[in-house]
Amino acid sequence: MALVLLVLVFIFVAEQMIATSWAEGKSAQRSANITAANYLMALLHGDPQIWNLMTADVPKDPCGDLMTQINDAGPPGGTWHALPNCNLAPSQSVNLQYQWAMSNIVGNKADLTVWVQSTEDGKVDQYELHGFTHQTPPVNWSSTATPTPVPSPTSPPTPTPPPTPTPTATPVPTATPVPTATPAPTPTPAPTGTPTSTPVPTPTPVPTPTPVPTPTPSPTPAPTATPIPI
């Protein structure tokens, strides 16, 4: 019983490993197809004759090898083409086939489509890439009016500065005269005093005779009191 269980586990693990390996191989195959499709689309965008010949145009690879016209019908009915051997092409473009087409051409624009198919270990993988292109209409220079040159902006005139006045010569300062010394005032002479007249000598007075002494008066008698009537 244990042996049977071990065998079942081994088978399950092996299936998972195989599935993982297949998925990894498929992923690598798809990555190679995407790289090759981008390379072919770049050839279409860089072709200088694509708008002259359109679908009849035959682009060249980087080595100068002619490829095919860009008018394939695409899978499942279109014809697959092998890429020329060019050492300047991506290594992912080896062992794969391609188709491409220019369609929906309207005026100066058109759609571009690239199909890539590869087969590895019995696994077939197809990848489809869409792009767009347009051209700039040529300019009829004979009917185009000559553009009038835009005049250069005129800088404003520089104002003429007013003439600088000639500086007036500074007069030489007149020497300050030495001040004349003020003469000392003449002293006013003191007034001459009026001479005093010589006084007349006073005559010697005659001596006054000594008066005779006055005799002492008698005392006045006191008045008698008058009697008051009762």
Protein Blocks (a to p, Z undefined) as FASTA:
>chain_A
ZZmmmmmmmmmmmmmmmmmmmmmmmmmmmmmmmmmmmmmmmmmmmpmklmmnmmmpccdd
fkopacdddfbgbjakbccddddddfkbcfklgoiacddddehiehjaccddddddddee
hiacdddddddddddddddfklpccddddddddddddddddddddddddddddddddddd
ddddddddddddddddddddddddddddddddddddddddddddddddZZ
